[in-house]
């Protein structure tokens, strides 16, 4: 039995329809102009230097001039768009679905739409697969690069384990400046919320959590006997415990200042997704 598979046209769409769907999502995403929580203004004061011929008079630093008796001008650093990292869960639990299009299929389309939207904002965008495969793309402004990795993600495995917590832990020390990190996952990796909260202390973090209708049906029920798709282990759980677990994760992320949206793949979500990004200005943030 092979463990390899490729997203079908129902899940991924053919190449032409996929590009149309991703671009439509990118165009539909509305952006606000509110600054990042890490900024105090649109431009940041850096230092003052001696006046040089041709400098604009409005840039004169009157306080330094009064103290030194010499003409000084202020220097500012203009804000730049945040580089964006898309962490896409490629593990087996994302590919199991009760619908024609899996959580994974939705995640790939949304990730591609977000990447194209970043290009419209002139924000370099990179991608990291958070499964067992080693697929990492450094942030760039290349549209061809986005289309290349999006089609590479069409391939998946039924036995791929998750590595969300480990990938976040590895990524954190690599980010030398503030960045936007968008996680697209079903959050089935124990400990991932703690790692996400630590990352959010220094960076803007957004989580898009995917849930299949079959998973919704388990919540609030009696005992559940199931098999973990990534390990094959059988387990028993109570539906009420699953409901409490979801609520605890959401509260933890809220306390950590993390933007979180739960996407039920059995319901239309495009409008809510657009409102989610617009209301929080997630793709419109800037850095020093």
BAFI-3210 file (N, C-alpha, C; in Angstrom, 3 decimals, decimal comma, padded with zeros to 6 digits):
// residues 288
n [1|2|3|4|5|6|7|8|9|10|11|12|13|14|15|16|17|18|19|20|21|22|23|24|25|26|27|28|29|30|31|32|33|34|35|36|37|38|39|40|41|42|43|44|45|46|47|48|49|50|51|52|53|54|55|56|57|58|59|60|61|62|63|64|65|66|67|68|69|70|71|72|73|74|75|76|77|78|79|80|81|82|83|84|85|86|87|88|89|90|91|92|93|94|95|96|97|98|99|100|101|102|103|104|105|106|107|108|109|110|111|112|113|114|115|116|117|118|119|120|121|122|123|124|125|126|127|128|129|130|131|132|133|134|135|136|137|138|139|140|141|142|143|144|145|146|147|148|149|150|151|152|153|154|155|156|157|158|159|160|161|162|163|164|165|166|167|168|169|170|171|172|173|174|175|176|177|178|179|180|181|182|183|184|185|186|187|188|189|190|191|192|193|194|195|196|197|198|199|200|201|202|203|204|205|206|207|208|209|210|211|212|213|214|215|216|217|218|219|220|221|222|223|224|225|226|227|228|229|230|231|232|233|234|235|236|237|238|239|240|241|242|243|244|245|246|247|248|249|250|251|252|253|254|255|256|257|258|259|260|261|262|263|264|265|266|267|268|269|270|271|272|273|274|275|276|277|278|279|280|281|282|283|284|285|286|287|288]
n.u [000,840|000,657|001,948|001,976|000,362|-001,634|-003,189|-006,499|-008,382|-010,775|-010,069|-007,832|-008,188|-007,799|-004,806|-005,293|-007,795|-007,131|-005,227|-006,838|-008,688|-006,984|-005,926|-008,251|-008,935|-006,753|-007,200|-009,602|-009,035|-009,112|-007,289|-006,293|-004,984|-003,841|-001,088|001,490|001,477|003,942|004,884|005,087|004,542|004,226|006,703|010,011|012,099|015,607|018,208|020,051|021,842|024,535|023,589|023,415|024,117|021,259|019,539|016,155|014,409|012,365|013,201|014,870|016,322|015,290|015,639|018,157|019,689|019,317|020,662|023,298|023,985|024,485|023,402|021,270|019,767|016,909|016,904|015,050|013,700|012,036|009,034|008,776|007,372|006,371|008,246|006,783|006,005|004,707|003,436|002,711|000,723|001,498|000,875|-000,524|-003,052|-004,248|-005,011|-006,976|-010,408|-013,949|-015,206|-015,269|-013,113|-010,241|-008,976|-006,360|-006,338|-007,848|-006,150|-003,836|-004,764|-005,636|-003,206|-001,699|-003,207|-002,874|-000,115|000,132|-001,285|000,454|002,486|001,212|001,276|003,893|005,420|007,864|007,542|007,662|007,752|007,135|006,973|005,246|005,491|006,744|008,367|011,089|010,684|011,351|011,103|012,736|011,831|010,683|010,048|009,081|006,804|006,722|008,066|006,247|004,134|005,479|006,103|003,495|002,405|004,113|003,251|001,021|001,490|001,373|001,591|000,124|001,093|002,485|003,961|003,327|005,141|004,921|005,392|008,188|009,190|008,462|009,978|012,519|012,429|012,212|014,818|015,997|014,841|015,860|014,833|011,677|008,767|005,957|004,091|002,184|000,206|-001,057|-003,015|-004,348|-003,808|-003,093|-000,832|000,588|001,446|001,940|000,614|001,834|004,403|003,728|002,790|005,155|006,616|005,022|005,671|007,657|007,018|004,537|001,841|-000,383|-003,051|-004,592|-006,884|-007,906|-010,831|-012,553|-015,895|-016,487|-014,936|-016,163|-018,511|-017,690|-017,399|-018,816|-020,108|-020,524|-018,342|-015,492|-014,041|-011,153|-008,641|-005,404|-004,347|-001,740|000,005|-001,164|-002,077|-004,542|-007,124|-009,091|-011,577|-013,481|-016,226|-016,850|-014,451|-012,907|-014,199|-013,710|-010,943|-010,530|-011,655|-009,921|-007,511|-008,145|-008,598|-006,070|-004,503|-005,718|-005,095|-002,405|-002,244|-002,620|-003,811|-006,542|-008,353|-010,959|-011,575|-014,158|-014,363|-016,619|-018,331|-019,145|-016,483|-015,113|-015,934|-015,860|-013,162|-012,014|-012,994|-011,758|-008,981|-009,086|-010,164|-008,217|-005,987|-003,963|-002,288|-001,328|000,653|003,624|007,201|010,076]
n.v [-001,194|002,120|005,148|007,583|010,388|012,547|015,679|015,710|017,016|017,915|018,594|020,296|021,767|022,221|023,406|025,921|026,789|026,732|028,804|030,980|030,905|031,325|033,857|035,361|035,215|036,594|039,149|039,747|040,033|042,455|045,276|046,988|050,090|050,385|050,619|048,212|046,511|046,853|049,321|052,908|055,016|056,212|056,829|056,545|058,220|058,433|059,635|062,738|064,921|067,036|069,941|069,999|071,531|072,015|070,409|070,011|072,705|072,173|069,922|070,606|070,234|071,711|071,634|070,426|072,288|074,540|073,708|073,241|075,298|074,979|074,181|071,428|068,534|066,342|062,791|060,222|056,896|055,212|053,256|049,751|047,013|044,084|041,057|037,976|034,793|031,712|029,055|025,934|023,218|020,023|017,512|014,164|014,248|016,501|015,789|013,867|013,551|014,249|015,336|016,352|018,150|018,417|019,475|020,102|020,664|023,050|024,636|024,914|026,379|028,757|029,593|030,131|032,221|034,140|034,521|035,673|037,978|039,215|039,947|041,969|043,867|044,388|042,810|040,600|037,075|033,903|030,271|027,494|024,077|022,236|019,472|016,144|016,328|018,188|021,144|024,277|027,641|030,605|034,017|036,057|038,209|036,906|035,874|033,579|031,802|031,420|030,118|027,821|026,497|026,160|024,304|022,215|021,499|020,106|017,436|014,856|012,869|009,988|009,144|011,112|012,807|015,414|018,486|020,909|022,266|021,874|023,086|025,760|026,342|026,098|028,135|030,580|031,605|032,244|034,476|037,520|040,040|041,686|039,885|038,745|035,942|033,370|030,766|027,801|025,292|022,280|022,144|019,808|019,082|018,380|020,803|022,827|025,297|026,567|026,999|028,712|030,912|031,787|032,601|034,712|036,705|038,269|038,672|039,290|037,204|034,982|032,669|030,269|027,958|024,763|022,781|019,767|018,729|016,218|016,214|018,184|016,921|015,167|016,595|017,318|014,926|011,491|008,894|008,457|006,351|006,109|006,341|007,600|009,338|009,926|008,395|005,944|004,927|003,662|005,286|006,408|008,807|011,508|013,309|015,731|016,409|017,006|019,298|021,029|021,144|022,498|024,991|025,790|026,078|028,222|030,273|030,457|031,356|033,798|035,171|035,374|037,304|036,569|036,470|034,592|032,313|030,074|027,745|026,119|023,571|022,656|024,733|027,906|030,205|032,326|035,058|035,648|035,213|037,272|039,481|038,967|039,362|042,005|043,493|043,293|044,239|042,576|041,904|044,342|045,376|046,938|047,411|048,480]
n.w [000,000|-000,949|000,469|-000,616|-002,192|-004,297|-004,376|-005,525|-008,371|-007,326|-004,752|-005,014|-007,310|-010,879|-012,568|-013,803|-012,726|-010,057|-009,832|-010,493|-008,370|-006,155|-006,745|-006,765|-004,072|-003,009|-004,061|-002,849|-000,177|002,204|003,382|006,339|007,666|010,089|012,332|013,268|016,454|017,474|016,776|017,027|015,416|012,002|010,854|012,144|014,439|014,164|014,503|014,972|012,810|011,627|009,840|006,280|003,150|001,222|002,663|003,799|005,365|007,154|008,446|010,475|013,681|016,329|019,088|019,534|018,199|019,827|022,064|021,226|019,538|016,898|013,535|013,208|011,710|011,720|011,350|009,897|009,852|007,419|007,569|006,874|004,996|006,748|006,586|005,616|006,898|006,008|007,658|006,914|007,612|006,806|007,620|008,159|009,407|008,406|005,881|005,944|005,398|005,515|003,454|-000,071|-000,441|001,455|004,716|004,263|001,508|001,466|003,025|001,429|-000,785|000,490|001,627|-000,677|-001,782|000,248|000,050|-002,510|-001,995|-000,230|-001,976|-003,372|-001,428|-001,396|000,284|001,262|001,022|002,554|002,915|005,039|005,427|007,810|008,467|008,173|005,983|004,519|003,603|002,815|002,110|001,501|002,354|-000,326|-003,183|-005,336|-007,682|-009,249|-007,619|-005,552|-006,915|-007,627|-005,134|-004,240|-005,998|-005,533|-003,037|-003,637|-003,585|-001,156|001,896|003,443|005,826|007,094|009,743|012,201|012,719|013,927|016,418|016,679|014,316|014,725|016,971|015,858|013,981|015,371|016,487|014,081|013,047|012,627|012,635|013,280|012,266|010,291|011,047|009,840|010,727|009,402|010,203|011,771|014,373|015,810|017,062|020,092|022,495|020,711|020,937|023,104|022,020|019,943|021,366|022,624|020,368|019,583|021,334|020,298|017,667|015,082|015,101|013,548|013,541|011,606|012,048|011,046|010,688|010,305|009,390|010,560|012,836|014,316|014,961|016,908|019,205|022,333|022,524|023,717|024,760|022,659|020,303|018,570|015,936|015,799|013,064|012,244|013,751|014,080|016,447|018,669|020,546|023,374|024,104|025,552|024,217|025,388|026,512|024,262|023,388|025,540|025,339|022,918|023,545|025,590|024,176|022,485|024,347|025,491|023,340|022,894|025,254|024,825|022,921|020,276|016,990|015,998|013,994|013,519|011,085|009,714|007,528|006,310|005,955|004,368|004,279|003,230|003,289|006,049|006,473|005,003|006,437|008,861|008,361|007,480|009,656|011,558|010,367|009,477|007,287|006,734|008,279|009,605|009,992|011,890]
ca.u [000,000|001,460|001,621|002,039|-000,869|-001,653|-004,515|-007,306|-008,908|-011,824|-009,430|-006,828|-008,566|-006,739|-003,843|-005,882|-008,820|-006,454|-004,642|-007,947|-009,234|-006,009|-005,832|-009,490|-008,808|-005,791|-007,842|-010,713|-008,554|-009,020|-006,265|-006,384|-003,736|-003,369|000,277|001,723|001,533|005,324|005,241|004,409|004,186|004,520|008,145|010,700|013,275|016,824|019,258|020,221|023,179|024,787|022,911|024,186|023,469|020,215|018,597|014,922|014,349|011,401|013,842|015,759|016,084|015,426|016,125|019,605|020,274|019,314|021,643|024,658|024,261|024,794|022,213|021,152|018,515|016,484|016,874|013,997|013,710|010,678|008,557|008,819|006,421|006,921|008,352|005,741|006,292|003,524|003,727|001,612|000,717|001,410|000,770|-001,595|-004,353|-004,815|-005,452|-008,160|-011,561|-015,280|-015,717|-014,409|-011,874|-009,734|-008,400|-005,102|-006,657|-008,231|-004,976|-002,922|-005,362|-005,598|-001,808|-001,287|-003,880|-002,210|001,210|-000,053|-001,697|001,670|003,195|000,511|001,711|005,356|005,956|008,461|006,817|008,300|006,882|007,757|006,066|005,395|005,268|008,026|009,203|011,892|010,372|011,465|011,346|013,056|010,957|011,082|008,949|008,949|005,509|006,991|008,440|004,998|003,413|006,262|005,887|002,085|002,179|004,859|002,419|-000,056|001,867|001,349|001,691|-000,868|001,758|003,375|003,714|003,394|006,353|004,611|006,126|009,635|009,482|008,365|011,147|013,671|012,294|012,337|016,142|016,411|014,207|016,702|013,982|010,272|008,153|004,606|004,058|000,812|000,162|-002,242|-002,909|-005,465|-003,288|-003,107|000,477|000,589|002,483|002,138|000,111|002,878|005,452|003,179|002,757|006,526|006,959|004,228|006,245|008,553|006,577|003,096|001,484|-001,786|-003,306|-005,795|-007,068|-008,855|-011,573|-013,448|-017,211|-016,468|-014,350|-017,182|-019,488|-017,163|-017,417|-020,067|-020,720|-020,060|-016,993|-015,086|-012,944|-010,611|-007,247|-004,615|-003,968|-000,307|000,774|-001,860|-002,437|-005,942|-007,299|-010,448|-011,719|-014,857|-016,504|-016,803|-013,040|-012,461|-014,774|-012,969|-009,588|-010,593|-011,899|-008,700|-006,539|-008,554|-008,368|-004,631|-004,019|-006,246|-004,280|-001,089|-002,316|-002,502|-005,016|-006,911|-009,632|-011,298|-012,204|-014,878|-014,297|-017,941|-019,132|-018,483|-015,650|-014,363|-016,289|-015,328|-011,706|-011,719|-013,240|-010,750|-007,740|-009,298|-010,411|-007,001|-004,903|-002,890|-001,324|-000,957|001,535|004,951|008,249|011,112]
ca.v [000,000|003,335|006,225|008,826|010,772|013,885|016,275|015,591|018,290|018,373|019,175|021,314|022,397|022,117|024,510|027,205|027,177|026,982|030,140|031,941|030,919|031,938|035,279|035,997|035,349|037,670|040,429|039,991|040,363|043,906|045,605|048,241|050,858|050,519|050,134|047,055|046,788|047,129|050,632|054,040|055,987|055,773|056,932|056,516|059,060|057,651|060,462|064,067|065,146|068,418|070,419|070,076|072,352|071,306|069,757|070,794|073,478|071,570|068,820|071,127|069,793|072,968|071,377|070,220|073,575|075,426|073,220|073,265|076,506|074,610|073,633|069,980|068,062|065,012|061,700|059,251|055,648|054,921|051,912|048,780|045,919|042,931|039,794|037,043|033,370|030,862|027,726|025,114|021,874|019,005|016,208|013,285|014,623|017,554|015,233|013,023|014,449|013,700|016,126|016,248|018,910|018,224|020,634|020,389|021,331|024,433|025,354|025,235|027,463|029,986|030,013|030,728|033,515|035,055|034,829|036,632|039,241|039,824|040,587|043,230|044,801|044,422|042,138|039,311|035,981|032,598|029,171|026,368|022,949|021,753|018,037|015,455|016,712|019,387|022,078|025,630|028,650|031,895|035,109|036,786|038,854|036,173|035,229|032,232|030,967|031,073|029,118|026,576|025,746|025,784|023,066|021,171|021,081|019,235|016,082|014,658|011,494|009,598|008,777|012,209|013,302|016,865|019,020|022,320|022,792|021,875|024,079|027,090|026,476|026,303|029,393|031,755|032,244|032,637|035,747|038,572|041,222|041,326|039,295|038,229|034,489|032,881|029,311|027,157|023,962|021,829|022,226|018,499|018,840|018,784|021,770|023,844|026,593|027,175|027,479|029,864|032,049|032,279|033,312|035,945|037,729|039,121|038,780|039,268|035,819|034,738|031,234|029,804|026,575|024,079|021,714|019,018|018,496|015,003|016,579|018,945|015,969|014,466|017,455|017,329|013,595|010,617|008,376|008,323|005,422|006,561|006,020|008,764|009,069|010,100|007,378|004,665|004,505|003,756|006,000|006,677|010,174|011,971|014,458|016,954|016,753|017,645|020,641|021,818|021,324|023,561|026,247|026,149|026,554|029,546|031,226|030,619|032,208|035,145|035,782|035,622|038,342|035,928|036,486|033,201|032,088|028,668|027,559|024,866|023,342|022,327|025,950|028,995|030,973|033,364|036,397|035,801|035,304|038,636|040,382|038,670|040,043|043,447|044,108|043,265|044,797|041,594|041,987|045,728|045,815|047,409|047,256|049,490]
ca.w [000,000|-001,039|001,387|-001,365|-002,879|-004,890|-004,240|-006,734|-008,870|-006,417|-003,580|-005,322|-008,564|-011,873|-012,467|-014,180|-011,749|-008,789|-009,876|-010,457|-007,009|-005,252|-007,050|-006,311|-002,623|-002,758|-004,379|-001,930|001,165|002,436|004,357|007,059|007,694|011,459|012,464|014,112|017,890|017,817|016,256|017,637|014,391|010,649|010,664|013,428|014,590|014,337|015,084|014,384|012,268|011,229|008,622|005,047|002,126|000,484|003,575|003,974|006,602|008,086|009,163|011,510|015,050|017,060|020,444|019,480|017,803|020,988|023,031|020,685|018,777|015,513|012,855|013,077|011,115|012,183|010,386|010,181|009,096|006,950|007,886|005,788|005,164|007,451|005,855|006,064|006,830|006,042|008,192|006,406|008,185|005,762|008,271|007,696|009,956|007,562|004,593|006,158|005,256|005,259|002,338|-001,257|-000,249|002,808|005,409|003,589|000,244|001,786|003,543|000,331|-001,567|001,287|001,750|-001,948|-001,875|001,176|-000,492|-003,603|-001,372|000,308|-003,088|-003,647|-000,382|-001,512|001,467|000,903|001,657|002,515|003,308|005,725|005,643|009,185|008,541|008,244|004,841|004,736|002,526|003,351|001,086|002,101|001,872|-001,527|-003,893|-006,592|-007,909|-009,751|-006,479|-004,856|-007,704|-007,599|-003,895|-004,091|-006,750|-004,837|-001,908|-004,114|-003,171|000,294|002,354|004,442|007,071|007,485|011,095|012,343|013,356|014,117|017,580|016,390|013,280|015,333|017,839|014,983|013,255|016,248|016,521|012,737|012,706|013,200|012,771|013,470|011,085|010,380|010,911|009,715|010,882|008,825|010,783|012,611|015,753|016,446|017,659|021,502|022,831|019,674|021,376|023,918|021,118|019,217|022,291|022,788|019,138|019,521|022,203|019,512|016,283|014,844|014,793|013,228|013,416|010,921|012,459|010,167|011,351|009,433|010,026|011,387|014,120|015,043|015,466|018,075|020,384|023,072|022,526|024,784|024,553|021,273|020,043|017,294|015,643|015,407|011,681|012,010|014,472|014,028|017,804|019,068|021,807|023,825|024,626|025,715|023,365|026,187|026,691|023,020|023,378|026,525|024,817|021,912|024,249|026,318|023,196|022,021|025,422|025,650|022,255|023,121|026,305|024,266|021,901|018,964|016,161|015,722|013,319|013,313|009,784|009,515|006,088|005,788|005,858|003,640|005,201|002,523|003,771|007,403|006,372|004,547|007,570|009,876|008,007|007,369|010,953|012,360|009,546|009,630|006,198|006,495|009,353|009,186|010,994|011,869]
c.u [000,887|000,980|001,636|000,696|-000,710|-003,067|-005,257|-007,791|-010,016|-011,224|-008,584|-007,251|-007,454|-005,911|-004,476|-006,895|-008,196|-005,886|-005,721|-008,499|-008,287|-005,920|-007,090|-009,453|-007,858|-006,424|-008,937|-010,250|-008,386|-008,004|-006,583|-005,044|-003,230|-001,962|000,345|001,759|002,953|005,758|004,468|003,979|004,586|005,983|008,798|011,938|014,492|017,896|019,212|021,661|023,317|024,104|023,894|023,404|022,481|019,230|017,347|014,869|013,435|012,007|014,759|015,347|016,352|015,956|017,638|020,309|020,362|020,381|023,078|025,019|024,620|023,545|022,289|019,816|018,210|016,537|015,850|014,209|012,276|010,303|008,587|007,781|007,111|007,129|007,361|006,200|004,984|003,947|002,540|001,747|000,492|001,233|-000,482|-002,973|-005,028|-005,443|-006,674|-009,397|-012,853|-015,938|-014,803|-013,090|-011,457|-009,289|-007,121|-005,333|-007,041|-007,011|-004,042|-003,465|-005,289|-004,163|-001,325|-001,924|-003,229|-000,839|001,105|-000,484|-000,489|002,447|002,542|000,891|003,221|005,991|006,580|007,802|007,586|007,352|007,701|006,700|006,307|004,883|006,618|008,930|009,937|011,705|010,328|011,844|011,586|012,155|011,537|009,845|008,698|007,597|005,709|007,348|007,212|004,259|004,147|006,002|004,426|001,773|002,988|004,034|001,244|000,216|001,815|001,451|000,638|-000,235|002,672|002,992|003,849|004,694|006,161|005,410|007,611|009,993|009,421|009,579|012,413|013,633|012,626|013,738|016,639|015,859|014,981|015,942|012,533|009,650|006,696|004,660|002,597|000,849|-001,145|-002,193|-004,202|-005,058|-003,382|-001,777|000,467|001,742|002,655|001,669|001,140|004,000|004,996|003,153|004,137|006,947|006,257|004,749|007,113|008,072|005,051|002,724|-000,022|-001,959|-004,635|-005,920|-008,169|-009,506|-012,551|-014,791|-017,247|-015,883|-015,339|-018,175|-019,020|-017,309|-018,797|-020,753|-020,223|-018,630|-016,732|-013,936|-012,423|-009,164|-006,544|-003,993|-002,463|000,540|000,149|-002,321|-003,939|-006,045|-008,786|-010,495|-013,194|-015,049|-016,429|-015,367|-012,488|-012,975|-014,015|-011,549|-009,548|-010,768|-010,651|-007,635|-006,866|-008,307|-006,889|-004,058|-004,502|-005,431|-002,882|-001,079|-002,203|-003,835|-005,321|-008,269|-009,807|-012,079|-012,832|-015,000|-015,645|-018,839|-018,400|-017,696|-014,971|-014,654|-015,735|-013,810|-011,293|-011,909|-012,177|-009,459|-007,919|-009,425|-009,149|-005,792|-003,696|-001,856|-000,903|000,009|002,924|005,938|009,225|012,190]
c.v [001,261|004,392|007,581|009,111|012,185|014,420|016,186|016,963|018,823|019,073|020,401|022,205|022,165|023,392|025,862|027,676|027,460|028,400|031,210|032,057|031,611|033,438|036,018|036,207|036,489|039,032|040,777|040,412|041,873|044,166|046,919|048,947|051,062|049,966|048,906|047,472|047,134|048,522|051,730|055,068|055,447|055,854|057,055|057,407|058,178|058,456|061,854|064,200|066,615|068,733|070,449|070,870|071,517|070,570|070,614|071,476|072,816|070,413|069,301|070,643|070,986|072,752|071,191|071,520|074,520|075,020|073,393|074,565|076,227|074,005|072,109|069,655|066,669|064,011|060,667|058,008|055,315|053,487|051,025|047,701|044,751|041,761|038,802|035,605|032,597|029,472|026,828|023,690|020,853|017,601|015,461|013,700|015,719|016,984|014,328|013,910|013,681|014,402|015,965|017,004|018,844|019,541|021,069|021,122|022,782|025,242|025,777|026,393|028,782|030,500|030,682|032,094|034,547|035,472|035,851|037,994|039,964|040,536|041,913|044,295|044,995|043,884|040,816|038,188|034,679|031,535|028,078|025,286|022,399|020,317|017,369|015,790|018,021|020,317|023,479|026,583|029,988|032,987|035,806|037,431|038,171|035,472|033,790|031,288|030,514|029,970|027,780|025,800|025,349|024,489|021,910|020,628|020,208|017,777|015,988|013,176|011,227|009,300|009,887|012,744|014,819|017,278|020,502|022,922|022,907|022,937|025,503|027,352|026,732|027,671|030,602|032,376|032,691|033,999|036,875|039,887|040,767|040,868|038,960|036,732|034,048|031,357|028,787|025,691|023,580|021,773|020,899|018,155|019,304|019,753|022,888|025,225|027,306|027,741|028,705|031,097|032,639|033,088|034,661|037,036|038,713|039,367|038,827|037,864|035,701|033,235|031,005|028,316|025,935|022,913|021,084|018,805|017,258|015,281|017,370|017,994|015,228|015,279|017,459|015,986|012,793|010,179|008,180|007,321|005,739|006,134|007,300|008,488|009,123|009,025|005,985|004,171|004,676|004,507|006,163|008,091|010,488|013,222|015,769|017,397|017,455|019,076|021,552|022,103|022,453|024,917|026,725|026,685|027,973|030,605|031,493|031,532|033,643|035,872|036,127|036,678|037,808|036,000|035,056|033,150|030,591|028,541|026,177|024,627|022,963|023,533|026,997|029,868|032,181|034,765|036,638|035,928|036,712|039,633|040,207|039,427|041,551|044,102|044,197|043,861|043,864|041,691|043,399|046,254|046,143|047,222|048,405|049,151]
c.w [000,000|-000,055|000,685|-002,034|-003,424|-004,755|-005,572|-007,180|-007,966|-005,205|-003,928|-006,485|-009,595|-011,856|-012,770|-013,152|-010,384|-008,751|-009,800|-009,041|-006,037|-005,482|-006,615|-004,804|-002,279|-002,999|-003,382|-000,537|001,295|003,525|005,034|007,044|009,110|011,574|013,339|015,581|018,323|017,363|016,962|016,629|013,039|010,306|012,024|013,401|014,871|015,043|014,460|013,898|011,876|009,900|007,451|004,020|001,324|001,364|003,742|005,340|007,629|008,882|010,281|012,895|015,976|018,473|020,471|019,100|018,991|021,989|022,539|019,974|017,332|014,867|012,715|012,403|011,645|011,029|010,837|009,335|008,716|007,304|006,647|006,050|005,860|006,498|006,446|005,869|006,957|006,511|007,879|006,923|007,069|006,339|007,834|008,198|009,133|006,295|004,727|006,181|005,040|004,078|001,131|-001,117|001,205|003,430|004,702|002,268|000,451|002,212|002,423|-000,504|-000,802|001,411|000,471|-002,140|-000,971|000,648|-001,624|-003,064|-000,783|-000,798|-003,451|-002,638|-000,400|-000,225|001,024|001,681|001,467|003,026|003,987|005,915|007,038|009,291|008,656|007,066|005,137|003,541|003,114|002,226|001,769|001,540|000,648|-002,133|-005,236|-006,692|-008,397|-008,613|-005,707|-005,597|-007,697|-006,317|-003,698|-004,844|-006,163|-003,675|-002,337|-003,746|-001,650|000,610|003,427|005,802|007,582|008,861|011,138|013,035|013,664|015,269|017,278|015,360|013,848|016,210|017,030|014,309|014,116|016,257|015,158|012,340|013,383|013,344|012,876|012,161|011,365|010,133|010,908|009,726|010,300|009,221|011,490|014,086|016,499|017,100|019,114|021,784|021,833|020,131|022,241|023,059|020,348|020,102|022,516|021,560|019,073|020,449|021,425|018,087|016,212|014,377|014,590|013,016|012,703|011,211|011,620|010,904|010,370|010,134|010,909|012,762|014,962|015,677|016,693|019,349|021,035|023,114|023,723|024,535|023,061|021,202|018,656|017,152|015,191|014,048|011,472|012,683|014,386|015,379|018,036|020,389|022,099|024,399|024,771|024,864|024,124|026,430|025,453|022,948|024,338|026,040|023,800|022,579|024,979|025,366|022,752|023,092|025,623|024,571|022,415|024,176|025,803|023,173|020,488|018,230|015,724|015,040|013,105|012,008|009,725|008,014|005,473|005,614|005,014|004,627|004,549|003,063|005,173|007,393|005,950|005,688|008,651|009,593|007,945|008,735|011,796|011,617|009,536|008,526|005,892|007,521|008,824|010,316|010,894|010,860]
res [x|x|x|x|x|x|x|x|x|x|x|x|x|x|x|x|x|x|x|x|x|x|x|x|x|x|x|x|x|x|x|x|x|x|x|x|x|x|x|x|x|x|x|x|x|x|x|x|x|x|x|x|x|x|x|x|x|x|x|x|x|x|x|x|x|x|x|x|x|x|x|x|x|x|x|x|x|x|x|x|x|x|x|x|x|x|x|x|x|x|x|x|x|x|x|x|x|x|x|x|x|x|x|x|x|x|x|x|x|x|x|x|x|x|x|x|x|x|x|x|x|x|x|x|x|x|x|x|x|x|x|x|x|x|x|x|x|x|x|x|x|x|x|x|x|x|x|x|x|x|x|x|x|x|x|x|x|x|x|x|x|x|x|x|x|x|x|x|x|x|x|x|x|x|x|x|x|x|x|x|x|x|x|x|x|x|x|x|x|x|x|x|x|x|x|x|x|x|x|x|x|x|x|x|x|x|x|x|x|x|x|x|x|x|x|x|x|x|x|x|x|x|x|x|x|x|x|x|x|x|x|x|x|x|x|x|x|x|x|x|x|x|x|x|x|x|x|x|x|x|x|x|x|x|x|x|x|x|x|x|x|x|x|x|x|x|x|x|x|x|x|x|x|x|x|x|x|x|x|x|x|x|x|x|x|x|x|x]
***
